[in-house]
Amino acid sequence: MTGGSLGLRTGSYGSLQLQQVQNGFPPNLQPSPLPITRKPSKLLLASREKERVLPCIWRVLGRKKVIMLLLVVLGLLVFVSNSFNVNKGMGDKHDIKITSTQNTMKGKDADRALLSPPPPPHLHTESFTVVHGKSSLLAHQCENFAFPPPPPSGRRRSGPRPCPVCYLPVEQAIANMPTSPSESPVLHNLTYVYDENPTRIEPHGGSEFGGFPTLRERNESYDIKESMTVHCGFVRGNKPGDQSGFDVDEVDLMELDTSHQIIVASAVFGNYDIIQQPTNISEFSRESVPFYMFIDEETEAYMKNSSVLGNNRKVGLWRVIVVRNIPYTDARRNGKIPKLLLHRLFPNVRYSIWIDGKLRLVVDPYQILERFLWRQNANFAISKHYRRFDVFEEAEANRAAGKYDNSSINEQVDFYIKEGLQPYSEAKLPITSDVPEGCVIIKEHIPITNLFTCNWFNEVDRFTSRDQLSFSTVRDKIMAKVDWSVNMFLDCERRNFVIQAYHRELLEQMPPPPPPRVVIHRPPALPHGIASVKTPPGKKRGRGDKKRHRKVVTVSRDNRQF
């Protein structure tokens, strides 16, 4: 661009006149520059056309309509930009892991905190990791699954409630089943104590069914080696269920020895619960996964009198196994035998899902195992308590509710304190709770998990039957020796795949439901000014009714003629 053109462009702002004065020429004596003709640029023409068009649009449409048009254009741009970002995020693949933090709140606030984990480092809760050297290539809806915000607490339902859980379809869950067992750290060979004449040496050495293990034997059971022999119930008899104190019929013994990949087990002792039927079970699981229900003779008599149990030993999906010669007088303690010692009763089973007798399973077993074991590379899973995470708080809650004799609870807690039990603190992270909600156990039967449940049962046999009090002691002792952990998932996730019913005694105390309301439909009201004609009772109008055909003639007084 030449100097003349620059002078012409900026002359309107006084810059050319200022330059002439600075060069020593007055403005009126400066020789006029030669006229320079040049073609106006396209940019200048376009700007001038915009200057002409925009005022025209402004005058024709009006100020409000122009503003609305601009807002619509801006909204479209934002929508297109967000759509592009969402599509880009769906195409990326990231490894997402569950994050949990220690919850120091109580009551409803604690439950809300568990339902909504803090955002760092990831908000998502599902994880897709390598399972025994083989990664899943199936993309599905769980890849970007995240917990929704917790629902507001209302007056009708302020307690714990289920939260959403993303399960794989049954076909994909079956395909993701590991082809080989998980590796058991350090411990590879686990055997059990047999003693036909167990004797009590110490005052608190458990029961005859458990073999009266001493404190020295208890301590040795946590000295984990490659090969170990420990107490694990069934110390007498030929094998579990055969003259062992928890006996079953011959046909049931053959059933216990059958090989299965997966089983679901439960129990009802003392006629304490009503058997709940599973729902949403796939046809493949109905054919391949057996459902076993252990009952005692008292429960058997009630079910036969109620025509619930027949000769085929089946109640819906449940294959009923009657237990005779039960070792304990407490039905709750008898229930701990199949709950914690399923690997003794079913030596040829790979995976087991235990649910308490009051629960109803509503999700397919393959989906549960994929979600809480295989996807997490875990071999033992149990849910956290929905409110309490400290053993001392759990003990106090048991005393207040009368769950067990207070002196026995105090004795057990004092024993653990002498061993070093401390209240839960953040120093135990990444462990987020010391108290489980033990009504569901998801387990792979390998030596290390079998040792864990054996030692857990020995604590229940030695002290109280409240297994929540002894869980963390057994877990921490094993974790201190080997690289092993327990997948403690949220209690609201457990409530997603099992529904809890009331115990039988509570159902019998409840008042019967009110009779159904009878709704009387009234005839529609007649229009205003039309009166309804009622027929007297006992009299029906027919064709022969003369009043119906009588004609009424109106005659005025002045026009009466005969």
Buried (B, 14 or more C-beta within 10 A) or exposed (E): EEEBEEBBEBEEEEEBBEBBEEEEEEEEEBEEEEEEEEEEEEEEEEEEEEEEEEEEEEEEEEEEEBEEEEEEEEEEEEEEEEEEEEEEEEEEEEEBBBBBBBBEEEEBEBBBBBBBBEEEEBEBBBBBEEBEEEEBEEEBEBBBBEBEEBEEBEEEEEEBBBBEBBBBBBEBBBBBBBEEBBEBBBBBEBEBBBEEEBEEEEEEBBBBBBBBBBEEBBEBBBEBEEEBBBBBBBBBBEBBBBEBBBBBBEEBBEBBEEEBEBBBBBBBBBBBBBBBEBEEBBEEBEEBBBBBBBBBEBBBEBBEEEEBBEEEBEBEBBBBBBBEEBBBEEBBBBBBBBBBBBBBBBBEBBBBBBBBBBBBBBBBBBBBBBBBBBBBBBBBBBBBBBBBBBBBBBBBBBBEEEBBEEEBBEEBBEBBEEEEBEEBEEEBEEBBBBBBBBBBBBBBBBBBBBBBBBBBBBBBBBBBBBBBBBBBBBBBBBBEBBEBBBBBBBBBBBBBBBBEBEEBEEEEEEEEEEEEEEEEEEEEEEEEEEEEEEEEEEEEEEEEEEEEEEEEEEEEEEEEEE
